[in-house]
Amino acid sequence: MSYDYLFKIVLVGDCGVGKTQIRNRYTLDEFNPQSKSTIGVEFAFKTVNIDGNEVKGQIWDTSGEERYRAITSAYYRGSVGAVLVYDVTKPKTFEALENWASQLRQYADENIVVCVVGNKIDLPTREVSTAEAERFARGNGFFYMETSALDGTGVESAFRQVMKKIFEIVD
Ligand code: GDP
């Protein structure tokens, strides 16, 4: 299929926050609790229409594990969007966003569009408030969305927002 734009978007965040499930939900509309945790790097495509243009998103996710640090600069290279994911039921994964944000500043293009995503909002045990996360996002010049890869809430719209903002920059 032909397309007008190709945007590389990377998912980052601690291991277990749901990066692979978010990618699967977005690109396949599927959630597979059985799927093994990502080893190394994987990507998948999805094309959407933005203001009459076919925009192909290349969505990458990786394991957050230390042993894959060597791939970092290659992972970010050429990316125009980043989705910084944490788990709303695990404050530690929210606190870790500081480190993920500084890694982004180190390796990604300075114009990269960044969306902070609070995932797993289907769970009843939320421990990070929307207000707190919004404050963090705003303070870093990012924007904020909430998702559930499990039931699909917010996933399309988070990627659409990222793509729209990238589109506004490149167009
Ligand atoms: P990654 O290491 O960040 O890629 O995380 P995974 O996508 O492998 O997900 C880690 C675990 O969280 C898996 O057991 C998933 O089934 C679960 N998970 C991911 N997203 C959600 C969600 O939105 N809701 C719930 N309840 N569980 C989720």
Backbone and ligand atoms as CSV (ligand in chain L), in Angstrom:
chain,resi,resn,atom,element,x,y,z
A,1,MET,N,N,0.839,-1.197,0.000
A,1,MET,CA,C,0.000,0.000,0.000
A,1,MET,C,C,0.876,1.250,0.000
A,2,SER,N,N,0.460,2.241,-0.767
A,2,SER,CA,C,1.277,3.448,-0.825
A,2,SER,C,C,0.952,4.367,0.345
A,3,TYR,N,N,1.870,5.258,0.640
A,3,TYR,CA,C,1.646,6.186,1.745
A,3,TYR,C,C,2.388,7.474,1.449
A,4,ASP,N,N,1.981,8.537,2.125
A,4,ASP,CA,C,2.592,9.849,1.903
A,4,ASP,C,C,3.722,10.137,2.903
A,5,TYR,N,N,3.571,9.620,4.103
A,5,TYR,CA,C,4.563,9.866,5.155
A,5,TYR,C,C,4.817,8.588,5.923
A,6,LEU,N,N,6.058,8.443,6.400
A,6,LEU,CA,C,6.393,7.324,7.289
A,6,LEU,C,C,6.963,7.907,8.580
A,7,PHE,N,N,6.304,7.619,9.687
A,7,PHE,CA,C,6.754,8.131,10.987
A,7,PHE,C,C,7.212,6.983,11.872
A,8,LYS,N,N,8.442,7.066,12.325
A,8,LYS,CA,C,8.922,6.079,13.304
A,8,LYS,C,C,8.579,6.570,14.708
A,9,ILE,N,N,7.866,5.732,15.429
A,9,ILE,CA,C,7.452,6.082,16.791
A,9,ILE,C,C,7.938,4.990,17.744
A,10,VAL,N,N,8.661,5.394,18.778
A,10,VAL,CA,C,9.194,4.397,19.710
A,10,VAL,C,C,8.404,4.397,21.018
A,11,LEU,N,N,8.169,3.206,21.525
A,11,LEU,CA,C,7.560,3.045,22.840
A,11,LEU,C,C,8.686,2.834,23.846
A,12,VAL,N,N,8.671,3.618,24.918
A,12,VAL,CA,C,9.683,3.434,25.961
A,12,VAL,C,C,9.019,3.414,27.334
A,13,GLY,N,N,9.727,2.854,28.296
A,13,GLY,CA,C,9.186,2.744,29.640
A,13,GLY,C,C,9.660,1.440,30.255
A,14,ASP,N,N,9.437,1.320,31.565
A,14,ASP,CA,C,9.908,0.139,32.287
A,14,ASP,C,C,9.307,-1.152,31.734
A,15,CYS,N,N,10.012,-2.218,32.013
A,15,CYS,CA,C,9.562,-3.548,31.669
A,15,CYS,C,C,8.234,-3.833,32.384
A,16,GLY,N,N,7.254,-4.350,31.661
A,16,GLY,CA,C,6.002,-4.757,32.292
A,16,GLY,C,C,4.896,-3.721,32.280
A,17,VAL,N,N,5.178,-2.510,31.762
A,17,VAL,CA,C,4.148,-1.460,31.774
A,17,VAL,C,C,3.097,-1.663,30.672
A,18,GLY,N,N,3.429,-2.499,29.674
A,18,GLY,CA,C,2.437,-2.814,28.633
A,18,GLY,C,C,2.799,-2.331,27.238
A,19,LYS,N,N,4.068,-2.067,26.988
A,19,LYS,CA,C,4.482,-1.530,25.672
A,19,LYS,C,C,4.114,-2.473,24.527
A,20,THR,N,N,4.419,-3.752,24.708
A,20,THR,CA,C,4.142,-4.714,23.638
A,20,THR,C,C,2.633,-4.859,23.418
A,21,GLN,N,N,1.886,-4.868,24.510
A,21,GLN,CA,C,0.426,-4.998,24.377
A,21,GLN,C,C,-0.184,-3.757,23.740
A,22,ILE,N,N,0.371,-2.588,24.027
A,22,ILE,CA,C,-0.119,-1.357,23.395
A,22,ILE,C,C,0.154,-1.413,21.891
A,23,ARG,N,N,1.364,-1.855,21.521
A,23,ARG,CA,C,1.684,-1.986,20.088
A,23,ARG,C,C,0.742,-2.992,19.418
A,24,ASN,N,N,0.526,-4.123,20.081
A,24,ASN,CA,C,-0.372,-5.134,19.509
A,24,ASN,C,C,-1.798,-4.615,19.393
A,25,ARG,N,N,-2.245,-3.916,20.415
A,25,ARG,CA,C,-3.609,-3.371,20.390
A,25,ARG,C,C,-3.748,-2.375,19.238
A,26,TYR,N,N,-2.743,-1.521,19.090
A,26,TYR,CA,C,-2.824,-0.487,18.064
A,26,TYR,C,C,-2.694,-1.073,16.648
A,27,THR,N,N,-1.712,-1.938,16.431
A,27,THR,CA,C,-1.436,-2.382,15.064
A,27,THR,C,C,-2.255,-3.607,14.651
A,28,LEU,N,N,-2.688,-4.420,15.629
A,28,LEU,CA,C,-3.430,-5.647,15.304
A,28,LEU,C,C,-4.829,-5.659,15.890
A,29,ASP,N,N,-5.145,-4.651,16.716
A,29,ASP,CA,C,-6.359,-4.638,17.529
A,29,ASP,C,C,-6.519,-5.943,18.285
A,30,GLU,N,N,-5.456,-6.279,18.995
A,30,GLU,CA,C,-5.470,-7.551,19.708
A,30,GLU,C,C,-4.701,-7.412,21.017
A,31,PHE,N,N,-5.137,-8.143,22.021
A,31,PHE,CA,C,-4.433,-8.183,23.306
A,31,PHE,C,C,-4.206,-9.641,23.602
A,32,ASN,N,N,-2.973,-10.030,23.800
A,32,ASN,CA,C,-2.680,-11.433,24.034
A,32,ASN,C,C,-1.877,-11.582,25.315
A,33,PRO,N,N,-2.578,-11.863,26.416
A,33,PRO,CA,C,-1.902,-11.904,27.708
A,33,PRO,C,C,-0.808,-12.968,27.759
A,34,GLN,N,N,-0.891,-13.913,26.821
A,34,GLN,CA,C,0.093,-15.004,26.795
A,34,GLN,C,C,1.422,-14.594,26.149
A,35,SER,N,N,1.391,-13.483,25.380
A,35,SER,CA,C,2.585,-13.173,24.591
A,35,SER,C,C,3.791,-12.925,25.503
A,36,LYS,N,N,4.903,-13.454,25.110
A,36,LYS,CA,C,6.104,-13.362,25.941
A,36,LYS,C,C,6.626,-11.943,25.962
A,37,SER,N,N,7.384,-11.610,26.995
A,37,SER,CA,C,7.890,-10.242,27.045
A,37,SER,C,C,8.918,-10.055,25.924
A,38,THR,N,N,8.957,-8.837,25.436
A,38,THR,CA,C,9.761,-8.554,24.248
A,38,THR,C,C,11.242,-8.813,24.512
A,39,ILE,N,N,11.854,-9.548,23.617
A,39,ILE,CA,C,13.297,-9.741,23.706
A,39,ILE,C,C,13.900,-8.895,22.591
A,40,GLY,N,N,14.701,-7.919,22.982
A,40,GLY,CA,C,15.288,-7.054,21.962
A,40,GLY,C,C,14.260,-6.068,21.434
A,41,VAL,N,N,14.173,-5.957,20.124
A,41,VAL,CA,C,13.347,-4.928,19.509
A,41,VAL,C,C,12.396,-5.536,18.477
A,42,GLU,N,N,11.171,-5.028,18.452
A,42,GLU,CA,C,10.238,-5.430,17.408
A,42,GLU,C,C,9.500,-4.197,16.919
A,43,PHE,N,N,9.031,-4.241,15.681
A,43,PHE,CA,C,8.165,-3.157,15.249
A,43,PHE,C,C,7.043,-3.671,14.363
A,44,ALA,N,N,6.000,-2.847,14.241
A,44,ALA,CA,C,4.855,-3.180,13.398
A,44,ALA,C,C,4.319,-1.880,12.807
A,45,PHE,N,N,3.575,-2.028,11.703
A,45,PHE,CA,C,3.092,-0.835,10.989
A,45,PHE,C,C,1.587,-0.657,11.111
A,46,LYS,N,N,1.163,0.580,11.020
A,46,LYS,CA,C,-0.262,0.871,10.834
A,46,LYS,C,C,-0.383,2.204,10.105
A,47,THR,N,N,-1.218,2.214,9.075
A,47,THR,CA,C,-1.394,3.441,8.298
A,47,THR,C,C,-2.739,4.074,8.639
A,48,VAL,N,N,-2.720,5.371,8.896
A,48,VAL,CA,C,-3.955,6.104,9.175
A,48,VAL,C,C,-4.026,7.326,8.269
A,49,ASN,N,N,-5.219,7.876,8.149
A,49,ASN,CA,C,-5.383,9.058,7.321
A,49,ASN,C,C,-5.407,10.298,8.198
A,50,ILE,N,N,-4.503,11.224,7.917
A,50,ILE,CA,C,-4.480,12.480,8.672
A,50,ILE,C,C,-4.585,13.639,7.688
A,51,ASP,N,N,-5.652,14.388,7.816
A,51,ASP,CA,C,-5.921,15.528,6.928
A,51,ASP,C,C,-5.748,15.151,5.451
A,52,GLY,N,N,-6.241,13.991,5.072
A,52,GLY,CA,C,-6.197,13.573,3.675
A,52,GLY,C,C,-4.886,12.926,3.245
A,53,ASN,N,N,-3.967,12.730,4.184
A,53,ASN,CA,C,-2.689,12.089,3.860
A,53,ASN,C,C,-2.607,10.704,4.487
A,54,GLU,N,N,-2.067,9.758,3.715
A,54,GLU,CA,C,-1.837,8.431,4.261
A,54,GLU,C,C,-0.539,8.461,5.060
A,55,VAL,N,N,-0.663,8.286,6.362
A,55,VAL,CA,C,0.499,8.367,7.239
A,55,VAL,C,C,0.750,6.993,7.843
A,56,LYS,N,N,1.919,6.456,7.502
A,56,LYS,CA,C,2.256,5.118,7.968
A,56,LYS,C,C,3.098,5.222,9.239
A,57,GLY,N,N,2.587,4.655,10.310
A,57,GLY,CA,C,3.327,4.660,11.567
A,57,GLY,C,C,4.119,3.372,11.687
A,58,GLN,N,N,5.396,3.522,12.010
A,58,GLN,CA,C,6.227,2.341,12.277
A,58,GLN,C,C,6.449,2.355,13.790
A,59,ILE,N,N,5.801,1.425,14.471
A,59,ILE,CA,C,5.735,1.474,15.928
A,59,ILE,C,C,6.715,0.459,16.526
A,60,TRP,N,N,7.665,0.969,17.285
A,60,TRP,CA,C,8.720,0.110,17.846
A,60,TRP,C,C,8.525,-0.072,19.340
A,61,ASP,N,N,8.800,-1.277,19.819
A,61,ASP,CA,C,8.936,-1.409,21.264
A,61,ASP,C,C,10.094,-2.319,21.590
A,62,THR,N,N,10.568,-2.164,22.797
A,62,THR,CA,C,11.758,-2.883,23.211
A,62,THR,C,C,11.650,-3.273,24.660
A,63,SER,N,N,12.432,-4.195,25.039
A,63,SER,CA,C,12.536,-4.516,26.450
A,63,SER,C,C,13.268,-3.382,27.158
A,64,GLY,N,N,12.826,-3.016,28.351
A,64,GLY,CA,C,13.479,-1.952,29.105
A,64,GLY,C,C,14.686,-2.454,29.869
A,65,GLU,N,N,15.044,-3.695,29.635
A,65,GLU,CA,C,16.097,-4.273,30.454
A,65,GLU,C,C,17.477,-3.717,30.146
A,66,GLU,N,N,18.248,-3.642,31.201
A,66,GLU,CA,C,19.602,-3.096,31.175
A,66,GLU,C,C,20.468,-3.712,30.072
A,67,ARG,N,N,20.323,-5.000,29.883
A,67,ARG,CA,C,21.229,-5.670,28.940
A,67,ARG,C,C,20.995,-5.252,27.494
A,68,TYR,N,N,19.915,-4.544,27.244
A,68,TYR,CA,C,19.681,-4.086,25.873
A,68,TYR,C,C,20.090,-2.634,25.665
A,69,ARG,N,N,20.753,-2.065,26.660
A,69,ARG,CA,C,21.155,-0.667,26.552
A,69,ARG,C,C,21.989,-0.374,25.304
A,70,ALA,N,N,22.737,-1.374,24.863
A,70,ALA,CA,C,23.617,-1.188,23.713
A,70,ALA,C,C,22.838,-0.791,22.454
A,71,ILE,N,N,21.567,-1.162,22.403
A,71,ILE,CA,C,20.789,-0.852,21.203
A,71,ILE,C,C,20.208,0.563,21.237
A,72,THR,N,N,20.421,1.269,22.351
A,72,THR,CA,C,19.707,2.527,22.570
A,72,THR,C,C,19.776,3.523,21.437
A,73,SER,N,N,20.994,3.850,20.971
A,73,SER,CA,C,21.053,4.926,19.986
A,73,SER,C,C,20.426,4.499,18.665
A,74,ALA,N,N,20.580,3.218,18.307
A,74,ALA,CA,C,19.947,2.711,17.084
A,74,ALA,C,C,18.425,2.724,17.225
A,75,TYR,N,N,17.966,2.446,18.430
A,75,TYR,CA,C,16.524,2.402,18.684
A,75,TYR,C,C,15.881,3.769,18.443
A,76,TYR,N,N,16.518,4.809,18.940
A,76,TYR,CA,C,15.955,6.152,18.799
A,76,TYR,C,C,16.212,6.785,17.433
A,77,ARG,N,N,17.228,6.290,16.721
A,77,ARG,CA,C,17.618,6.937,15.471
A,77,ARG,C,C,16.451,7.051,14.487
A,78,GLY,N,N,16.210,8.265,14.024
A,78,GLY,CA,C,15.173,8.477,13.020
A,78,GLY,C,C,13.763,8.552,13.593
A,79,SER,N,N,13.633,8.436,14.912
A,79,SER,CA,C,12.277,8.471,15.475
A,79,SER,C,C,11.773,9.908,15.540
A,80,VAL,N,N,10.502,10.085,15.192
A,80,VAL,CA,C,9.896,11.416,15.215
A,80,VAL,C,C,8.837,11.523,16.309
A,81,GLY,N,N,8.528,10.386,16.925
A,81,GLY,CA,C,7.580,10.386,18.035
A,81,GLY,C,C,8.003,9.362,19.073
A,82,ALA,N,N,7.651,9.650,20.331
A,82,ALA,CA,C,7.931,8.690,21.394
A,82,ALA,C,C,6.721,8.616,22.313
A,83,VAL,N,N,6.400,7.408,22.726
A,83,VAL,CA,C,5.332,7.209,23.691
A,83,VAL,C,C,5.990,6.662,24.948
A,84,LEU,N,N,5.923,7.477,25.997
A,84,LEU,CA,C,6.574,7.155,27.265
A,84,LEU,C,C,5.551,6.513,28.177
A,85,VAL,N,N,5.660,5.221,28.361
A,85,VAL,CA,C,4.597,4.471,29.040
A,85,VAL,C,C,4.941,4.168,30.499
A,86,TYR,N,N,3.941,4.357,31.382
A,86,TYR,CA,C,4.057,3.837,32.749
A,86,TYR,C,C,2.763,3.120,33.084
A,87,ASP,N,N,2.791,2.404,34.209
A,87,ASP,CA,C,1.642,1.623,34.658
A,87,ASP,C,C,0.990,2.399,35.807
A,88,VAL,N,N,-0.267,2.812,35.629
A,88,VAL,CA,C,-0.931,3.664,36.642
A,88,VAL,C,C,-1.072,2.982,38.007
A,89,THR,N,N,-0.869,1.668,38.050
A,89,THR,CA,C,-0.961,0.960,39.337
A,89,THR,C,C,0.409,0.794,39.995
A,90,LYS,N,N,1.483,1.279,39.307
A,90,LYS,CA,C,2.849,1.093,39.833
A,90,LYS,C,C,3.635,2.410,39.841
A,91,PRO,N,N,3.586,3.134,40.980
A,91,PRO,CA,C,4.243,4.440,41.071
A,91,PRO,C,C,5.726,4.414,40.659
A,92,LYS,N,N,6.392,3.295,40.915
A,92,LYS,CA,C,7.808,3.198,40.527
A,92,LYS,C,C,8.000,3.388,39.026
A,93,THR,N,N,7.056,2.895,38.245
A,93,THR,CA,C,7.175,3.006,36.781
A,93,THR,C,C,6.927,4.446,36.332
A,94,PHE,N,N,6.155,5.185,37.173
A,94,PHE,CA,C,5.932,6.610,36.900
A,94,PHE,C,C,7.187,7.404,37.260
A,95,GLU,N,N,7.764,7.089,38.431
A,95,GLU,CA,C,9.007,7.773,38.846
A,95,GLU,C,C,10.126,7.545,37.831
A,96,ALA,N,N,10.131,6.373,37.217
A,96,ALA,CA,C,11.176,6.037,36.250
A,96,ALA,C,C,11.107,6.884,34.977
A,97,LEU,N,N,9.978,7.584,34.793
A,97,LEU,CA,C,9.839,8.397,33.577
A,97,LEU,C,C,10.909,9.486,33.483
A,98,GLU,N,N,11.385,9.948,34.643
A,98,GLU,CA,C,12.472,10.949,34.644
A,98,GLU,C,C,13.675,10.416,33.871
A,99,ASN,N,N,14.019,9.156,34.169
A,99,ASN,CA,C,15.168,8.542,33.476
A,99,ASN,C,C,14.900,8.319,32.000
A,100,TRP,N,N,13.678,7.891,31.708
A,100,TRP,CA,C,13.338,7.679,30.293
A,100,TRP,C,C,13.364,8.999,29.539
A,101,ALA,N,N,12.908,10.053,30.213
A,101,ALA,CA,C,12.911,11.370,29.563
A,101,ALA,C,C,14.339,11.848,29.322
A,102,SER,N,N,15.243,11.564,30.264
A,102,SER,CA,C,16.609,12.045,30.020
A,102,SER,C,C,17.300,11.207,28.948
A,103,GLN,N,N,16.942,9.936,28.864
A,103,GLN,CA,C,17.473,9.119,27.767
A,103,GLN,C,C,16.987,9.656,26.407
A,104,LEU,N,N,15.723,10.056,26.382
A,104,LEU,CA,C,15.178,10.664,25.166
A,104,LEU,C,C,15.954,11.921,24.785
A,105,ARG,N,N,16.196,12.767,25.792
A,105,ARG,CA,C,16.929,14.008,25.505
A,105,ARG,C,C,18.325,13.717,24.983
A,106,GLN,N,N,18.905,12.624,25.472
A,106,GLN,CA,C,20.260,12.270,25.055
A,106,GLN,C,C,20.303,11.690,23.638
A,107,TYR,N,N,19.338,10.844,23.313
A,107,TYR,CA,C,19.455,10.084,22.060
A,107,TYR,C,C,18.505,10.503,20.945
A,108,ALA,N,N,17.375,11.111,21.310
A,108,ALA,CA,C,16.387,11.393,20.270
A,108,ALA,C,C,16.570,12.798,19.722
A,109,ASP,N,N,15.968,13.038,18.573
A,109,ASP,CA,C,15.977,14.358,17.973
A,109,ASP,C,C,15.269,15.340,18.907
A,110,GLU,N,N,15.767,16.575,18.965
A,110,GLU,CA,C,15.180,17.517,19.942
A,110,GLU,C,C,13.735,17.900,19.596
A,111,ASN,N,N,13.331,17.704,18.351
A,111,ASN,CA,C,11.954,18.028,17.969
A,111,ASN,C,C,10.977,16.860,18.112
A,112,ILE,N,N,11.453,15.779,18.694
A,112,ILE,CA,C,10.595,14.600,18.809
A,112,ILE,C,C,9.308,14.941,19.588
A,113,VAL,N,N,8.190,14.406,19.117
A,113,VAL,CA,C,6.911,14.602,19.801
A,113,VAL,C,C,6.773,13.502,20.862
A,114,VAL,N,N,6.522,13.906,22.098
A,114,VAL,CA,C,6.467,12.920,23.173
A,114,VAL,C,C,5.097,12.911,23.857
A,115,CYS,N,N,4.534,11.724,23.944
A,115,CYS,CA,C,3.277,11.529,24.661
A,115,CYS,C,C,3.536,10.619,25.852
A,116,VAL,N,N,3.196,11.096,27.047
A,116,VAL,CA,C,3.261,10.242,28.228
A,116,VAL,C,C,1.947,9.468,28.285
A,117,VAL,N,N,2.042,8.159,28.465
A,117,VAL,CA,C,0.841,7.334,28.519
A,117,VAL,C,C,0.776,6.570,29.836
A,118,GLY,N,N,-0.323,6.777,30.563
A,118,GLY,CA,C,-0.606,5.977,31.752
A,118,GLY,C,C,-1.431,4.789,31.300
A,119,ASN,N,N,-0.876,3.593,31.386
A,119,ASN,CA,C,-1.555,2.390,30.892
A,119,ASN,C,C,-2.154,1.573,32.045
A,120,LYS,N,N,-3.021,0.646,31.700
A,120,LYS,CA,C,-3.716,-0.281,32.625
A,120,LYS,C,C,-4.795,0.417,33.439
A,121,ILE,N,N,-5.475,1.400,32.816
A,121,ILE,CA,C,-6.529,2.091,33.567
A,121,ILE,C,C,-7.764,1.214,33.792
A,122,ASP,N,N,-7.778,0.015,33.200
A,122,ASP,CA,C,-8.865,-0.931,33.485
A,122,ASP,C,C,-8.742,-1.532,34.882
A,123,LEU,N,N,-7.556,-1.449,35.483
A,123,LEU,CA,C,-7.368,-2.050,36.808
A,123,LEU,C,C,-7.923,-1.132,37.903
A,124,PRO,N,N,-8.477,-1.713,38.970
A,124,PRO,CA,C,-9.108,-0.898,40.020
A,124,PRO,C,C,-8.089,-0.309,41.006
A,125,THR,N,N,-6.829,-0.658,40.840
A,125,THR,CA,C,-5.838,-0.321,41.864
A,125,THR,C,C,-4.911,0.807,41.442
A,126,ARG,N,N,-5.471,1.845,40.846
A,126,ARG,CA,C,-4.660,2.977,40.401
A,126,ARG,C,C,-3.937,3.647,41.578
A,127,GLU,N,N,-2.670,4.007,41.340
A,127,GLU,CA,C,-1.921,4.676,42.399
A,127,GLU,C,C,-1.247,5.966,41.949
A,128,VAL,N,N,-1.374,6.281,40.667
A,128,VAL,CA,C,-0.832,7.552,40.174
A,128,VAL,C,C,-2.009,8.342,39.613
A,129,SER,N,N,-2.199,9.568,40.101
A,129,SER,CA,C,-3.362,10.345,39.660
A,129,SER,C,C,-3.128,10.976,38.300
A,130,THR,N,N,-4.226,11.213,37.615
A,130,THR,CA,C,-4.171,11.867,36.312
A,130,THR,C,C,-3.499,13.235,36.441
A,131,ALA,N,N,-3.853,13.971,37.492
A,131,ALA,CA,C,-3.324,15.328,37.686
A,131,ALA,C,C,-1.800,15.317,37.827
A,132,GLU,N,N,-1.309,14.345,38.596
A,132,GLU,CA,C,0.129,14.222,38.827
A,132,GLU,C,C,0.866,13.934,37.515
A,133,ALA,N,N,0.304,13.038,36.738
A,133,ALA,CA,C,0.926,12.657,35.469
A,133,ALA,C,C,0.873,13.807,34.468
A,134,GLU,N,N,-0.250,14.520,34.472
A,134,GLU,CA,C,-0.371,15.676,33.577
A,134,GLU,C,C,0.647,16.747,33.924
A,135,ARG,N,N,0.870,16.930,35.214
A,135,ARG,CA,C,1.844,17.913,35.681
A,135,ARG,C,C,3.243,17.549,35.172
A,136,PHE,N,N,3.592,16.271,35.313
A,136,PHE,CA,C,4.897,15.808,34.836
A,136,PHE,C,C,5.031,16.044,33.328
A,137,ALA,N,N,3.986,15.666,32.594
A,137,ALA,CA,C,4.038,15.788,31.138
A,137,ALA,C,C,4.206,17.253,30.732
A,138,ARG,N,N,3.361,18.107,31.282
A,138,ARG,CA,C,3.419,19.534,30.945
A,138,ARG,C,C,4.775,20.137,31.267
A,139,GLY,N,N,5.295,19.767,32.447
A,139,GLY,CA,C,6.584,20.296,32.905
A,139,GLY,C,C,7.736,19.954,31.969
A,140,ASN,N,N,7.554,18.875,31.194
A,140,ASN,CA,C,8.615,18.447,30.279
A,140,ASN,C,C,8.301,18.796,28.824
A,141,GLY,N,N,7.193,19.496,28.615
A,141,GLY,CA,C,6.804,19.834,27.242
A,141,GLY,C,C,6.194,18.659,26.485
A,142,PHE,N,N,5.708,17.676,27.217
A,142,PHE,CA,C,5.073,16.513,26.607
A,142,PHE,C,C,3.556,16.662,26.742
A,143,PHE,N,N,2.782,15.759,26.137
A,143,PHE,CA,C,1.352,15.736,26.449
A,143,PHE,C,C,0.999,14.389,27.061
A,144,TYR,N,N,-0.216,14.302,27.614
A,144,TYR,CA,C,-0.568,13.142,28.423
A,144,TYR,C,C,-1.859,12.464,27.973
A,145,MET,N,N,-1.840,11.130,27.930
A,145,MET,CA,C,-3.027,10.346,27.592
A,145,MET,C,C,-3.074,9.125,28.520
A,146,GLU,N,N,-4.270,8.528,28.640
A,146,GLU,CA,C,-4.385,7.301,29.435
A,146,GLU,C,C,-4.976,6.192,28.568
A,147,THR,N,N,-4.510,4.976,28.809
A,147,THR,CA,C,-4.924,3.847,27.969
A,147,THR,C,C,-5.175,2.573,28.779
A,148,SER,N,N,-5.891,1.684,28.126
A,148,SER,CA,C,-5.910,0.290,28.547
A,148,SER,C,C,-5.664,-0.542,27.296
A,149,ALA,N,N,-4.519,-1.203,27.248
A,149,ALA,CA,C,-4.263,-2.093,26.111
A,149,ALA,C,C,-5.214,-3.279,26.191
A,150,LEU,N,N,-5.654,-3.589,27.407
A,150,LEU,CA,C,-6.547,-4.730,27.614
A,150,LEU,C,C,-7.897,-4.528,26.932
A,151,ASP,N,N,-8.565,-3.396,27.216
A,151,ASP,CA,C,-9.873,-3.191,26.568
A,151,ASP,C,C,-9.809,-2.192,25.408
A,152,GLY,N,N,-8.635,-1.623,25.181
A,152,GLY,CA,C,-8.443,-0.763,24.010
A,152,GLY,C,C,-8.647,0.729,24.258
A,153,THR,N,N,-9.159,1.091,25.419
A,153,THR,CA,C,-9.439,2.502,25.704
A,153,THR,C,C,-8.217,3.395,25.453
A,154,GLY,N,N,-8.419,4.441,24.659
A,154,GLY,CA,C,-7.387,5.476,24.509
A,154,GLY,C,C,-6.227,5.168,23.576
A,155,VAL,N,N,-6.096,3.913,23.146
A,155,VAL,CA,C,-4.890,3.533,22.398
A,155,VAL,C,C,-4.831,4.214,21.017
A,156,GLU,N,N,-5.911,4.054,20.248
A,156,GLU,CA,C,-5.974,4.712,18.925
A,156,GLU,C,C,-5.737,6.195,19.058
A,157,SER,N,N,-6.435,6.779,20.030
A,157,SER,CA,C,-6.424,8.220,20.120
A,157,SER,C,C,-5.050,8.731,20.561
A,158,ALA,N,N,-4.327,7.983,21.390
A,158,ALA,CA,C,-2.967,8.393,21.772
A,158,ALA,C,C,-2.062,8.449,20.533
A,159,PHE,N,N,-2.110,7.395,19.706
A,159,PHE,CA,C,-1.255,7.379,18.514
A,159,PHE,C,C,-1.690,8.433,17.498
A,160,ARG,N,N,-3.008,8.620,17.407
A,160,ARG,CA,C,-3.504,9.633,16.469
A,160,ARG,C,C,-2.998,11.026,16.858
A,161,GLN,N,N,-3.034,11.312,18.164
A,161,GLN,CA,C,-2.537,12.608,18.661
A,161,GLN,C,C,-1.054,12.791,18.335
A,162,VAL,N,N,-0.274,11.728,18.584
A,162,VAL,CA,C,1.158,11.790,18.308
A,162,VAL,C,C,1.385,12.062,16.825
A,163,MET,N,N,0.687,11.298,15.975
A,163,MET,CA,C,0.872,11.442,14.525
A,163,MET,C,C,0.433,12.818,14.048
A,164,LYS,N,N,-0.659,13.306,14.614
A,164,LYS,CA,C,-1.151,14.623,14.226
A,164,LYS,C,C,-0.142,15.715,14.557
A,165,LYS,N,N,0.438,15.600,15.758
A,165,LYS,CA,C,1.423,16.603,16.180
A,165,LYS,C,C,2.696,16.525,15.326
A,166,ILE,N,N,3.106,15.309,14.994
A,166,ILE,CA,C,4.277,15.157,14.128
A,166,ILE,C,C,3.964,15.772,12.768
A,167,PHE,N,N,2.770,15.461,12.293
A,167,PHE,CA,C,2.334,15.956,10.994
A,167,PHE,C,C,2.372,17.481,10.939
A,168,GLU,N,N,1.919,18.108,12.031
A,168,GLU,CA,C,1.940,19.582,12.087
A,168,GLU,C,C,3.356,20.128,11.994
A,169,ILE,N,N,4.327,19.374,12.523
A,169,ILE,CA,C,5.725,19.823,12.486
A,169,ILE,C,C,6.328,19.652,11.094
A,170,VAL,N,N,6.105,18.459,10.486
A,170,VAL,CA,C,6.766,18.185,9.202
A,170,VAL,C,C,6.080,18.831,8.014
A,171,ASP,N,N,4.770,19.092,8.154
A,171,ASP,CA,C,4.005,19.569,7.001
A,171,ASP,C,C,4.294,21.033,6.680
L,1,GDP,P1,P,6.254,-4.479,28.276
L,1,GDP,O1,O,7.323,-5.223,29.024
L,1,GDP,O2,O,6.227,-3.031,28.637
L,1,GDP,O3,O,6.276,-4.710,26.794
L,1,GDP,O4,O,4.848,-5.044,28.842
L,1,GDP,P2,P,3.870,-6.147,28.195
L,1,GDP,O5,O,3.150,-5.594,27.023
L,1,GDP,O6,O,4.628,-7.402,28.009
L,1,GDP,O7,O,2.811,-6.291,29.387
L,1,GDP,C1,C,3.242,-6.661,30.698
L,1,GDP,C2,C,2.072,-7.322,31.450
L,1,GDP,O8,O,1.034,-6.364,31.674
L,1,GDP,C3,C,1.447,-8.474,30.687
L,1,GDP,O9,O,1.089,-9.472,31.634
L,1,GDP,C4,C,0.213,-7.873,30.071
L,1,GDP,O10,O,-0.785,-8.825,29.859
L,1,GDP,C5,C,-0.186,-6.835,31.115
L,1,GDP,N1,N,-0.869,-5.658,30.522
L,1,GDP,C6,C,-0.428,-4.872,29.511
L,1,GDP,N2,N,-1.299,-3.873,29.261
L,1,GDP,C7,C,-2.320,-4.026,30.138
L,1,GDP,C8,C,-3.534,-3.292,30.382
L,1,GDP,O11,O,-3.864,-2.280,29.749
L,1,GDP,N3,N,-4.334,-3.754,31.391
L,1,GDP,C9,C,-4.014,-4.852,32.129
L,1,GDP,N4,N,-4.874,-5.223,33.092
L,1,GDP,N5,N,-2.886,-5.562,31.931
L,1,GDP,C10,C,-2.048,-5.152,30.946
